[in-house]
Amino acid sequence: MSILLTGGAGYIGSTVASILKDEGEEVIILDNLTRSKKEYLPNGIKFYEGDIDDISLLEKIYNEEKIDAIMHFAAFIEVGESVIEPYRYYENNFSKAIKFFNYFIEKGIKKIIFSSTAAVYGEPQYIPIDENHIKNPTNPYGMSKLFVERFLESVERSSDVYHVALRYFNASGAYHNFGENHKPETHLIPIILEVALGLRDKIFINGDDYDTVDGTCIRDYIHVYDIAKAHLLAYRYLSNNKQSLKVNLGSGEGYSILDIIESCRKVTGAEIPVEIRERRDGDPSTLIASSNTAEAVLGWRREYLTVDAIIESAWKYHKEKFESSK
Ligand SMILES: NC(=O)c1ccc[n+]([C@@H]2O[C@H](COP(=O)([O-])OP(=O)(O)OC[C@H]3O[C@@H](n4cnc5c(N)ncnc54)[C@H](O)[C@@H]3O)[C@@H](O)[C@H]2O)c1
């Protein structure tokens, strides 16, 4: 039996697919390559190129494969873009996703693992954020993910289809040749590392007047390898339990943008010039996870315990990518 993994050419999906395969799971990938490239796909995994809402392609996949579970990563992921183009986010991340899920639910699939996000919470009422925290997304990206969670809850109420929604905080770092390579890239660590490599002049900080220790936004960084391990545990959980779960994946520690820049300076030895500009719409000031549920219920343990270790892995990946592109 196979796990159908959507978005498997992307940053997190490709890493998870590769690790699942190494752990002996059968995986197949569906991706339309709108935000990635074929060359990012892990070796030795069957790939279907196309959109999650292409019903004739889903029919083909269903007829050719024996699918036991779905891991749904495919989505647009840029907060700023979602504020400017909300329709595209609701369409891709919500409308298409529920059409996709519905197809496989009607075919009898019972296990769904969904890539959700810390962005479902919005501005925190307390820190660290646990899974019961009020959900009040401050941007269409977060809202589109919350809608999918609500859909899956409704499905569970009327059927025996169970899900684990994994709410990642800031996915970061690299695992072997799988690293952060978004198009466009808006995530902090890869952008800073591009400055260190001389591919950008400086790093722009979007606002230094937030209510935080140094005025810049605080986030919780979690290594993509640790995220991948949580998917395996979530799959095993759904194989043994008839109950859905919402699970935060974070470190429980917050780092400001200036902290991350400082750590990148330490790891790379580069100067990394900075320019402050206006706040960006839709950014909460502080997001720090409580990952007690992941630890207590899934038995999850992080292996990457410091941001320096996360940044070192990302730096190795970006340096090698840069060298091989010369
Ligand atoms: N990167 C993070 O820090 C982070 C944090 C929280 C949650 N997430 C979630 O994790 C998932 C993966 O994120 P990522 O960083 O790997 O993003 P990514 O952009 O690298 O990968 C997404 C992949 O999905 C594919 N895709 C998008 N729409 C599709 C569609 N309609 N049909 C088929 N394929 C489609 C893209 O081509 C891409 O390969 C997303 O659902 C995202 O919301 C990411």
The ligand as a Tripos MOL2 file, in Angstrom:
@<TRIPOS>MOLECULE
LIG
   44    48     1     0     0
SMALL
NO_CHARGES

@<TRIPOS>ATOM
      1 N1          7.7710   26.2310    4.4350 N.am      1 LIG1
      2 C1          7.2450   26.4870    5.6420 C.2       1 LIG1
      3 O1          7.8760   27.0990    6.5000 O.2       1 LIG1
      4 C2          5.8470   26.0120    5.9700 C.ar      1 LIG1
      5 C3          5.3040   26.3470    7.2340 C.ar      1 LIG1
      6 C4          4.0210   25.9140    7.5430 C.ar      1 LIG1
      7 C5          3.3120   25.1330    6.6420 C.ar      1 LIG1
      8 N2          3.8490   24.8230    5.4210 N.ar      1 LIG1
      9 C6          3.0650   24.0250    4.4760 C.3       1 LIG1
     10 O2          3.8610   22.9470    4.0010 O.3       1 LIG1
     11 C7          3.5110   22.6280    2.6530 C.3       1 LIG1
     12 C8          4.7730   22.5640    1.8150 C.3       1 LIG1
     13 O3          5.4770   23.7870    1.8840 O.3       1 LIG1
     14 P1          6.8390   23.9840    1.0940 P.3       1 LIG1
     15 O4          7.6350   24.9840    1.8390 O.co2     1 LIG1
     16 O5          7.4280   22.6710    0.7800 O.co2     1 LIG1
     17 O6          6.2960   24.6690   -0.2580 O.3       1 LIG1
     18 P2          6.8130   24.4980   -1.7610 P.3       1 LIG1
     19 O7          6.2620   25.6650   -2.5200 O.co2     1 LIG1
     20 O8          8.2700   24.2450   -1.8020 O.co2     1 LIG1
     21 O9          6.0790   23.1770   -2.2470 O.3       1 LIG1
     22 C9          4.7130   23.1450   -2.6140 C.3       1 LIG1
     23 C10         4.6130   22.2140   -3.8140 C.3       1 LIG1
     24 O10         3.2330   22.0780   -4.1600 O.3       1 LIG1
     25 C11         3.1110   22.1430   -5.5640 C.3       1 LIG1
     26 N3          1.7420   22.6150   -5.8540 N.ar      1 LIG1
     27 C12         1.1770   23.8010   -5.5080 C.ar      1 LIG1
     28 N4         -0.1000   23.8400   -5.9210 N.ar      1 LIG1
     29 C13        -0.3490   22.6510   -6.5320 C.ar      1 LIG1
     30 C14        -1.4880   22.1050   -7.1590 C.ar      1 LIG1
     31 N5         -2.6390   22.7850   -7.2600 N.pl3     1 LIG1
     32 N6         -1.4130   20.8490   -7.6910 N.ar      1 LIG1
     33 C15        -0.2380   20.1440   -7.6140 C.ar      1 LIG1
     34 N7          0.8720   20.6140   -7.0280 N.ar      1 LIG1
     35 C16         0.8200   21.8600   -6.4940 C.ar      1 LIG1
     36 C17         4.2080   23.1190   -6.0180 C.3       1 LIG1
     37 O11         4.5760   22.9410   -7.3710 O.3       1 LIG1
     38 C18         5.3350   22.7390   -5.0490 C.3       1 LIG1
     39 O12         6.1690   21.7220   -5.5850 O.3       1 LIG1
     40 C19         2.5150   23.7000    2.2140 C.3       1 LIG1
     41 O13         1.2120   23.1550    2.3020 O.3       1 LIG1
     42 C20         2.7070   24.8120    3.2300 C.3       1 LIG1
     43 O14         1.5220   25.5390    3.4170 O.3       1 LIG1
     44 C21         5.1020   25.2620    5.0640 C.ar      1 LIG1
@<TRIPOS>BOND
     1     1     2 1
     2     2     3 2
     3     2     4 1
     4     4     5 ar
     5     4    44 ar
     6     5     6 ar
     7     6     7 ar
     8     7     8 ar
     9     8     9 1
    10     8    44 ar
    11     9    10 1
    12     9    42 1
    13    10    11 1
    14    11    12 1
    15    11    40 1
    16    12    13 1
    17    13    14 1
    18    14    15 2
    19    14    16 1
    20    14    17 1
    21    17    18 1
    22    18    19 2
    23    18    20 1
    24    18    21 1
    25    21    22 1
    26    22    23 1
    27    23    24 1
    28    23    38 1
    29    24    25 1
    30    25    26 1
    31    25    36 1
    32    26    27 ar
    33    26    35 ar
    34    27    28 ar
    35    28    29 ar
    36    29    30 ar
    37    29    35 ar
    38    30    31 1
    39    30    32 ar
    40    32    33 ar
    41    33    34 ar
    42    34    35 ar
    43    36    37 1
    44    36    38 1
    45    38    39 1
    46    40    41 1
    47    40    42 1
    48    42    43 1
@<TRIPOS>SUBSTRUCTURE
     1 LIG1         1 GROUP 0 **** ****
